[in-house]
Amino acid sequence: MRTRRFAIAAGLLALAACNFDILNTNQPTQGDLLSNPTRGKLEAAATGVFSTSRSGIQALIWRLGSMGREGINLSGNNQPDYQEPYSGPVQAGGSFGGTLWLDRFQAIRTANLYLQALANNAALTGPDLMSDAERAASRGMANTMKALAFLYVIETRAQLGAPVDVDRQVSDGPAPWVSEDSVYGYILGLLNSAATDLTTAGSTAFPFSIPPGLAAFGTPTAFLKFNRALAAKANVLRATALNGCSGTPANCYTAALTALSQSFVSTNPLLFQLGASHDFSTDPGDQRNGLSEPLDGSTFFALVSDTLDAQTQTGGAKDQRVLDKIAPKEGDPQSLGGIPSIPGTLKFTIYFSNGGADANHPIPIIKGEELLLLRAEANWFSSTPNKGQAITDLNLVRQNSGLLPPTTLTIASTDAEFVAGLLYERRYSLLWEQGTRWIDARRFQLLSTIPPAATDGNVPEVMPVPSTECDARNLSTTTIGDVVTCTPLSP
């Protein structure tokens, strides 16, 4: 049943787009949704919002993971997939550099259509008319998921910025481009608006089914905790963005602490791996987790440096997170001629179940362990620092997840020393889950600390603006390092 509703919703909101000039390939169905948004249609459309939110997430993980030298795609099906992030150039129109864009804006468009139909529901009568509380709950969900899609967008393009006013007519032309800080401001506006709606809805039941990956957030009150977790993350990332938090990053860190206090953060190690996830399944018509590959698979591989860089437990064993997430490949190493220095000898086991590959395995959106690390960073850098608590939170993760000795950090440690300790824990706690190492190195101006791994290689600074967006704005491309992109903010 769940899979079928996903298929219906995907058909209901099917679209194909470039430059946000959306061509709806199912216009009569969309028109019917907007003109007669019954409960059944809105339930199917809500399922579409959840379904499109996970589209492209696997590609995001391995592409950003490649740029951060967490892993590599050695399938050999498409040379740019393994060549561009290691040896460059990362092309705006390439099958590597031109991605992680359209799928996010398709998810945003799906949310916008749902929100428009939801507003139109107020004109209905009878059993199909939702109550004000039900519409508030639904808006809260949709704007939270919309904010998540924008978060993925700006994590990849960073200082290049992005458009946010994308719910436009074709005749309006390309959406205006705004700065990185403005995108984060927009994301937080969405999340705060959603939080107000979810609070208003209170104990009202959602008028749609919640997917398994969000089962812990199945009421508006519970969903608010997920919303506040995303707000905490957006504030932390905004604090380290270019001119972040309007030039006052400590304020964003303080706001993150407030959001964290309203989230599902916990010091209980049994809850570290729990939270919100994108779910997958092998049911017909549903999406599979293609990152879950058997040990004799030939596509995704961990880099040897993941293990070499890991610290050791008392007794000499490596960080437990490495032991839990990486295992030797079965059979001969996988190798491609373009990067002979990176043979595939280690596989990721992060998405295994019961010791084996599992295409049904969920992929985390945000989990308890990450919230503790966000809290540690925010406490260290907030307007009223609590460095002792920051160190306590690092140790909670370090000692329980890594089984490592306590950190040597003290409240007298320098900011640089703290950042080094923080980024180590984030690297291994979130390995191969969201491109964390690359994102963190960039936001703390530490990309040069990531070894290129390939001869004459470079670690890219950003993902480029896709060439279709550059062309729509008549912008020529330039280079940032070895990234070929246009720069809409400074053409």
Secondary structure, DSSP 8 states (H G I E B T S, - for coil): -HHHHHHHHHHHT--EEETTEEE-TTHHHHHHHHHS--HHHHHHHHHHHHHHHTTTHHHHHHHHHHHTTSEEE---S-HHHHHHHHH--B-TTSTTTT-SSHHHHHHHHHHHHHHHHHHHGGG--GGG---HHHHHHHHHHHHHHHHHHHHHHHHHHGGG-EE------GGG-S--EE-HHHHHHHHHHHHHHHHHHHHHHTT---SS---GGGGGG-SHHHHHHHHHHHHHHHHHHHHTSTTGGGG-HHHHHHHHHHHHHTTT--S-GGGTT-EEEE----STTS---TT---TT-SSEEE-HHHHHT--B-TTS-B-HHHHHHEEE-SSS-B--TT-TT--B-EEE-TTEETTEE-TT--EEEEEHHHHHHHHHHHHHHSSS--HHHHHHHHHHHHHHHS--------TTS-HHHHHHHHHHHHHHHSTTTS-HHHHHHHHTT-GGGS---STT----SS----HHHHHHTT---EEETTEEE--TT--
